Amino acid sequence: MNIEFFQSIALSVANERSVDVVFCNIVNGLADDPNVVLARIWIIGPGDLCNVCPWLKNCPDQTKCLHLVASNGLSLHSKQRYTWLKGHYKRFPLYTEEPDNITATGKIGYIGGTGKAILRNDIIENPNWLLDTEWAKREKIASFAGQPLVFRDEILGVLALFSRKVLDQSHLIMLRTFAYNAASAIANARAFEEIEQLRRQLELENEYLRDKVRDVATFGNIVGQSPALQKTLQQIELVAPTDATVLIHGESGTGKELIALAIHQRSRRKNHPLIKVNCASIPRELFESEFFGHVKGAFTGALRDRTGRFQLADGGTLFLDEVGDIPLELQSKLLRVLQEGEYERIGEERTRRVNVRVIAATNRDLKKEMEAKRFRQDLYFRLSAFPLEIVPLRNRKEDIPLLAKEFLKQICQSMGLKELPLKEKHILQLWNYDWPGNIRELRNVIERAVIVSKGRELRIDLPETSTEKALPIVPYYVKGVERSGEILTYEDLKKLEKENILAALHQTNWKVSGPGGAAELLGMKPTTLASQMKAFGIQKRS
Ligand SMILES: Nc1ncnc2c1ncn2[C@@H]1O[C@H](COP(=O)(O)OP(=O)(O)OP(=O)(O)O)[C@@H](O)[C@H]1O
């Protein structure tokens, strides 16, 4: 071990960006010296395994301790290298006791707790200094040297080695210089990883926002006037400022994601990220990693550490779309993070904490899924702390004119076209359709109509509908719907007349005569209205 030896290791880690590689290069480099029996690094981290830690009894502070992160060395008696990170020495408490009181269990903790280096050449004679004296004899250990890893006055961890060759002060000084370099390489790599994580978080948020740009720019507001939507909006106002978990149920395209966004934007978390996970698009075997992340090497293909969506959403909101698709085996882990805010990355023992509000959405009947034992009961109850039902468009047709008008305006604008007029006959057409794809379908229909119309009169193509059987109730006066200059066929006119009567009846809650009745609203005699109702076959629906 000479200065060149240390320099070559220092150079190998100077530009490294991964903390794990830095750790490994250091211990591997030191273990290249045949006199080094064992070289190890412990890094200070939160106390995480206290329940099973053998040093718990004498641990002064369970909030933090030393975590073994890298190990290498070669035994005299076997070809096996000391690279494992398991066993009794994977954690050590941090001590600040005086050196005289330090025993075998305390020397690493003392270095980490005080930032003071230790060099001992008398360890074989002093059994207090070793946990396994037999091992030390077998390996012919002569010295122990330990250096704190310090960066900008902060103790990051401990670098320690056992040597067969007696080490002296000059070795300790070399080791110290090296430890300082190593500490700054670790700090650099950590900073880089932090930047990487932030970059990924930003990327994800960006990806989400890019997805949303069209929606937000185009359909930023939740449009609609139906009582059903108004009720939903009131519920949003109510639940948004709380941290309650929300379960949004509704058919595809009804606006569940828009509602989740509205809740987030009206919550205290609005300046933190809103991260979306589409549970339907994640392969079964990747769920856990997607949710909680993994460490490098945790499984085949885990080439680098990965931050999970929960961590990315820390402080903000996690939108779990299609929550019914979460595999049963992961549901208990999801429940734990919802209840306790705790989880582990795959391949890491450390328990992490997060503060995330969950908004879940589904188009399935989760109660049925629960009864069929495909969805955990406890998770269902936890998720549905505040259930929100989004009514399908066919059951709130009053929203169609406003939505259509809004979409038309925005789509024409985005295509650089003059806004095409939306006429009564268009509304009638849209009204009489069933909308299995809900608002998303409506938007697509309008978009297609604008494209095929080529700037001329709007031409809406819709599949044949089965709703003719139901009596439509069209508010005759729809704000913003173009009504001038249009030539209607006689049939259109009749249809409109009927719709107009129906709208009036609807508005007056089917009161035909008297003050505030439909006849008064329409400016006709109650008897005339009655006969027209008869002619059109209008009967009050039960
Ligand atoms: N009330 C509304 N006002 C304006 N636009 C709306 C409204 N509801 C939905 N939209 C628009 O309809 C489209 C579909 O909405 P969204 O993606 O939120 O539905 P979803 O229920 O989450 O669908 P899925 O279940 O398929 O994920 C989006 O473009 C959204 O902006």
The ligand as a Tripos MOL2 file, in Angstrom:
@<TRIPOS>MOLECULE
LIG
   31    33     1     0     0
SMALL
NO_CHARGES

@<TRIPOS>ATOM
      1 N1        -66.8300   18.2280  -18.0590 N.pl3     1 LIG1
      2 C1        -65.8840   18.2710  -18.9830 C.ar      1 LIG1
      3 N2        -65.6090   19.4420  -19.5670 N.ar      1 LIG1
      4 C2        -64.6700   19.5130  -20.5450 C.ar      1 LIG1
      5 N3        -63.9810   18.4670  -20.9920 N.ar      1 LIG1
      6 C3        -64.1930   17.2760  -20.4380 C.ar      1 LIG1
      7 C4        -65.1530   17.1140  -19.3930 C.ar      1 LIG1
      8 N4        -65.1560   15.8270  -19.0200 N.ar      1 LIG1
      9 C5        -64.2490   15.1980  -19.7920 C.ar      1 LIG1
     10 N5        -63.6620   16.0660  -20.6300 N.ar      1 LIG1
     11 C6        -62.6500   15.7440  -21.6610 C.3       1 LIG1
     12 O1        -62.9430   14.4370  -22.1520 O.3       1 LIG1
     13 C7        -61.7570   13.6800  -22.3630 C.3       1 LIG1
     14 C8        -61.8110   12.4160  -21.5230 C.3       1 LIG1
     15 O2        -61.7260   12.7640  -20.1500 O.3       1 LIG1
     16 P1        -60.8560   11.9400  -19.1010 P.3       1 LIG1
     17 O3        -59.5780   11.4500  -19.7300 O.co2     1 LIG1
     18 O4        -60.7290   12.7520  -17.8680 O.co2     1 LIG1
     19 O5        -61.8310   10.7050  -18.9000 O.3       1 LIG1
     20 P2        -61.6140    9.3770  -18.0340 P.3       1 LIG1
     21 O6        -62.9160    9.0880  -17.3930 O.co2     1 LIG1
     22 O7        -60.4280    9.5360  -17.1250 O.co2     1 LIG1
     23 O8        -61.3250    8.3230  -19.1630 O.3       1 LIG1
     24 P3        -60.6560    6.8520  -19.0030 P.3       1 LIG1
     25 O9        -61.5010    6.0890  -18.0160 O.co2     1 LIG1
     26 O10       -60.7600    6.2950  -20.3810 O.co2     1 LIG1
     27 O11       -59.2560    7.0720  -18.5350 O.co2     1 LIG1
     28 C9        -60.6160   14.5860  -22.0110 C.3       1 LIG1
     29 O12       -60.1790   15.2160  -23.1800 O.3       1 LIG1
     30 C10       -61.2530   15.6020  -21.0720 C.3       1 LIG1
     31 O13       -60.5520   16.8250  -21.0850 O.3       1 LIG1
@<TRIPOS>BOND
     1     1     2 1
     2     2     3 ar
     3     2     7 ar
     4     3     4 ar
     5     4     5 ar
     6     5     6 ar
     7     6     7 ar
     8     6    10 ar
     9     7     8 ar
    10     8     9 ar
    11     9    10 ar
    12    10    11 1
    13    11    12 1
    14    11    30 1
    15    12    13 1
    16    13    14 1
    17    13    28 1
    18    14    15 1
    19    15    16 1
    20    16    17 2
    21    16    18 1
    22    16    19 1
    23    19    20 1
    24    20    21 2
    25    20    22 1
    26    20    23 1
    27    23    24 1
    28    24    25 2
    29    24    26 1
    30    24    27 1
    31    28    29 1
    32    28    30 1
    33    30    31 1
@<TRIPOS>SUBSTRUCTURE
     1 LIG1         1 GROUP 0 **** ****
